[in-house]
């Protein structure tokens, strides 16, 4: 059995644990939200094993759920009085969750409550009016590339974690990282998919996750009569990935009117399928200010939606897929925007950090350090001190005027931005 077989991989630590550890010392209820199958249950069970005097339960247990809904005083006496931490999974199944959590918070001070739900919308629609000031939200996304690498190759992860992210790795390590990143592009970052070594099983799991989103999210929140329209919309969005949203085309393909189309796009964001990215602008006469672009939270999921598992850097849409992967890695940390002028100059991503703008382009370039005319245009307009060109594996640097342009592999860009650019 290979070393990366699921049977030989232990718990993969999650980056949000640092935030959770800090919040455990505060009185507020912690709401853990995120896409279905992103690892919330595994994370709660991990904390159950780590915390002293903690109790884990799931509201998929109808007996526990019924007691919580029907007699919160009895529920509290039975489950709360003898524990310090109560971890409730699948909390969104309770229609009176907010009201009853308020009771626990007010009458059992000192007890730490952590709840999980499949999306922020699930936990807030019924609870927000009761829990203002009493709850903080933590979002758990599918694996980052660092978490993915920890799961797939712990030795390489240790080497990569210790490496100076501002300097190129040795060629053999870069080659191996590129191979893993292509796997990350192709099958995405849902933990159960990453932890499987069989490629067909990965594809089957991704299709199962997509179907589950319809069975347990769409049918609960939207009219089942629109199932086929929504599926047509999601597929059309996959084909428009990384492009400006064309509402007329989407309406024609899906059969949805404009108002319903906009509502469904909002729904797809709430359940972590895809997200609209807004433009960056400071000159409304010369720059686009309204039309968003569309990106998916997980590239494996969009490959399953499009039923395309061909080599990710060899297909016609490879540039869009690499761009989407950059989005899925960085959107968990930053508010990403794009820049486009009315004369068609465009920069893929803009990040505003401490009042400074950082323009970022994503390209497949093998060895070329050419800088596009569009990036030149942004640099001339905004004079940023640094810019990034995210690549499929190239490390290089050059200058455009007074702007330092860093060429870095996509998988290095998150570390580069989080630790300060070199």
N, C-alpha and C positions, 0 to 999 in steps of 0.2 A: 504494500500500500504506500502511495507517495506521501511525502511529508505534508503536502497541502490538502490531503484528504480530510473531509469534515470531521472524521472520527478523531483526528489527532490535533485539532485546533481548540484551544481553550477559549475563555472569555476574551473578547476583543474590547479593550478599554475605549471609551468614547470621549471625545473632546469636550462634550458638555458637562462631564463630571466635575470639572473645576468650578463651573458656574453653579451646579447643583450643590456642591459641598459648601460654597459660600452662602447660598440661600438657606441651607438647612439650619443656620444659626439665627435666621430671622423668623418672626412669628407668622408671617404670611403663609397661606396655602400655596403650594407649588403646583401649577398645572403644566404637565408635560404633554405637548402636542406635536403633531407632525404627520407625515404620510402613513397610511397603513403599511405595515410590514417594514417599518424603518428601524425596529428594534426596541420599541418602548417597553414591551412586556419583559424582554430579556434584561433591559436596564433596571426596571423596577425590581425584578427578582434578584439581580446582582446586589442592589442596595439592601434588599431584605436580608441577604446573607451577610452584609457588611455592618449593618447598624445593630446596636444592642437594643434588645427589647422592642423589636419591630414586628408588625403583622402585615402580611400581604393578602389581598383578596381581589377577586375579579367580579364585576357586575354581570359577567356572563353566567355566573351562578345565580339562578333565578331565586333560590331561597334567600340568599344574602341580599339580593336586590329588592325583593318584596319587603323584607324587614326594614331596610333603609327607607323605602318609599312610604310604608304604611305606619311605622312606629319608630321614629327617629330616637326617641328617648330610650326605648328598649335596645335598639341597635347600639347606641352609645354606651349603655351600661354593660352590654355583652362584649363589645369589641374594644372599647376605648379605655375603660377605667384601669386596665392592667398593663397598657402599653404606652410607649413614648412616641412611637412612629406608626402611623397608619397609611399604608400604600394601597390605593384603590385603582385597579386597572379597569379599562373600558367604562369609565365613569359616565360617558355620554348616554348610556342606556337608561339613566334615571331622568324622568321628566320633571322631578322636583329637586334636582341636584343642588341648585344654587340656594334655595330656601333652606334645605336641610344642612348644607355645609355651613351656612351662616349660624345656624343653631349650634353646631359643634364648635365653631370658632369662638362664639360668644360665651358658651357655657363650659367649655373644656380648655381653658387657657393653658398653654404649656405643652399641649399635644401638637405634634407636627404632622400635617396631612399633606400627602403627595398624591395627586390624581393624574390619570392619563386619558387622552381621548384622541380620536383619529384626526381631528382638525380643531383649530381655534374656534371655528364657527360652532362646532358641536358643543363645546364647553361654555360658550358665552351667550348663545341665543337665549337660553333659559336662566343663566346664572348671573349675567352681568349686573342686573339691577339689584341683586342681593349682595354681590361680592366686591363692590367697588372699594378699593383700598385694602382688601383682605386677600387678594390673590396676585401672584406673579406668574408669568408665562415663560416657559423654556421650550424652544423648538428643537426637536431631534430629527435631523435629516438622514437620508441614507449615508453610507460611509463617505468620508472625505478620502482623498487619495492616500493620505497618511494612514488612515484606519484600514483602508483597502489593502495597503502594502503590509501592514501589521498582520492582517489575516492571511495573506497569500504567501508571504516570504519574510519571516521574522528576522532572519539574518540580514537580508538586504535592507529591511526597514531600519534596523539598528545602525547600519553603515550610513544610510541616507540621512537619518535623523541627526547624526553627529557631523555630517559634512557641512562645510562652509557653503551655504546656499548661494553666495555671491561669486563662487569660483566653479568652473566646470569640473564635473566628476571625471574619473578615468573613463576611457572609451568603453571597456567592457561593462562597467556599471551603468553608463549612459544607455548602452544598447539594451541591457536588461530592463532598465526603467522604462525605456520606450516600448518594449514588448509588453510589459505589464500595463502601461498606459493605454495601449491599443486594446487590451482586454477590458480595461475600465471603460473605454469609449464604446466598445461593442456590447458588453453585457451590463454596464452600469454598476450601481453601488448598493442595491438592496442587499442587506446582510445575508439572507438565506441564499441568494443567487451567488454572491461572492464566495460563500463557503462551500459551494458545490464544485467539484472538479470536472464532472461530465458536462460537455458542452451542450448536448441535447437537453439534459436536465435543466441547465441554465435557461435555455429558451422556453421550455415548458413552464418553468416557474414564473418567468416574466409574463408570459401570456396568462397564467393563472392570476397574477397580481392585477393585471389589467382587467380581467373579468371580474375579480373581486371588487374592484372599484365601482363597477356597474351594479353588481348585485347588492352591495352593502352601503354605497354612498349615493349613487344616482337614483336608485329606486326609492330610497328613503327621502330624498330632498327634492326630486324633480318628478314630473309626470312620466310614467312608464310609456305613455303614448309617444313620447319624443325620443325614446331610446335610439332608434335608428338614425334620427337626425343628429343627435349628439355624437354618435360614433362617426358619422360622416364628417361632422365638424372637427373632431379631434384628429382624424386622418388628414384632413385638409390643412390643419394647423401644423401637423408634422411635416407636410410637404412645403409649408411656408416658413419652417423653422429658421430663425435668424433674419427673416425679412420683415419689411413693414407690413402690418396687417392690412389686407385688402378685404374690407367689409363686404363689398359688392360680390366679389368672387366667393367668399365664405357663405354668404347668404344663398347664392345660386346653387352651390354644391350641397349645402345642408338642408335647404328648404326652410330656414329660419328667418323670420323678419328681423329688422335691425334691432328693435328693442329687446327681443328675446335673445338674439345673438349676443348682445352686450351683457345681458344677465347671465347667460351661460358661460361667457368668458370669465366673469367674476366668480362663478361657481367653481370653474376649473382651477382658479387660483386658490380658493379656500380649501380644496381637497388636494392641493400640492401636485397637480398634474402638470400645469404649465403656468407661466407668468408673463404679463405684459411689461416691457421695459420702455420707459418714457425718454423723450429726448432731452438733452442738455442744451440750453440756449441762454444767451445774454443779449442777442440782437434779433428781435422779432421780425424785422424786415428781411433779414438775410438767412435766418436759420429756422428749421422746422421746429414747431412748438407743440404739436398735438399728436400726430399719428404714432402709436407705439409699435414696437417689434414684439415678436413672440418667441419664447424659449421654453424648453421643458426642464423640469427639475432633475430628470434622470435620463441619460442617453440610452440606457438599456431598454427603458420603457418605450421610448419613441421608436427604437428599432423593432420592438415587438409590435407596436401599433402599425408600423409600415411593413412588417413582415420581411425585414431586410437585415440579415446577419452576415452579409458579405464583408470582406476585409475593410475596416473603417477608413483607412488612408488610401484606398484604391478605388473607391466608388465616386460617382459623379458629385455626390453631396458631401464629400469628405471635409471640405472647408467649412460648411455649415455645421457638421457634426463636431468638429474640433472647436468651433466658436461656441456651440451650445454647451460643450463640456466645460469650457472656461467659465461660462455663465453659472453652471450648476455648482462649480467649486467656489466661486467668489460671491455669489448672491447670498450665501449664508452669513457673510461677514460685512458686506458693503451694499449700499444702494447704488446699483449700476445704472448708467444711462448711456445713450449713444449720441453722436453729434452728426448732423447732416445739414448742409446748406442747400439753398434753393437752386444753386448751380451744380448740385450733385456731389460735392466733396463730402466724404463721410469717414468717421472714425468709429470703430466697432464698439468700444466701451470708454466711458469716462468715469473716473472715480474722483470725488472731491474729498481730500484729506487735509484737515487742519487749515482750511481755507485755500489750499493749493489744488489745482487740477492735475490729474495724471491721465493722459490719453493712452489707450491701449489698442493695438491692432493684433489680430490673430491671423497667422498665415502658415501655409504648409512648407514654406521655403526650406530647402535642404541646406544650401551653403551661402545663398545670396544675402548680403546685408543692405540691399537696396531699400530705401525708404519711399513709400508711396507718395504721390503728389497730394493725396488727401491729408496724410499725416503732416506733410510739409505745410499744408494750408492751415491746419489747426495750430501747429507750432508757431507759424507766423502771426496768427491771430491772437493767441493767448500766452505765448512765451512761457510755457511750462519749463521748470528746471530739469525735469526728467520725463521720459516716455518709455513705454514697454512695447516690444513686438513679441508676442507669445507665439512660439513655434512648436513644431513636432519634435524638436531635439537640438536645435542650434543654440550655441552660446557665443555671443559676440557683443561688442560695444562700438559705437561711433557717435559722432556729434553732428547735430543739425543746428547751425548757429550756436547759440549758448545752451541748447538743450542736449543733455546726454540721453542717447537712445540705447536701451538695454535689450538685447535679443536673448530670450530665455525660453527653455522648454515650458510648455503650459503647466506641467506638474510642479514647477518651481515657483510660479508666479504668486501663489498664495503666501508662501513663506517669505518671498521677497517683499511683498507689500506689508505683511504683518510685522516683520522685524526691522523695517526701515530699508529703503532702497539703497543699493550700493553705488 
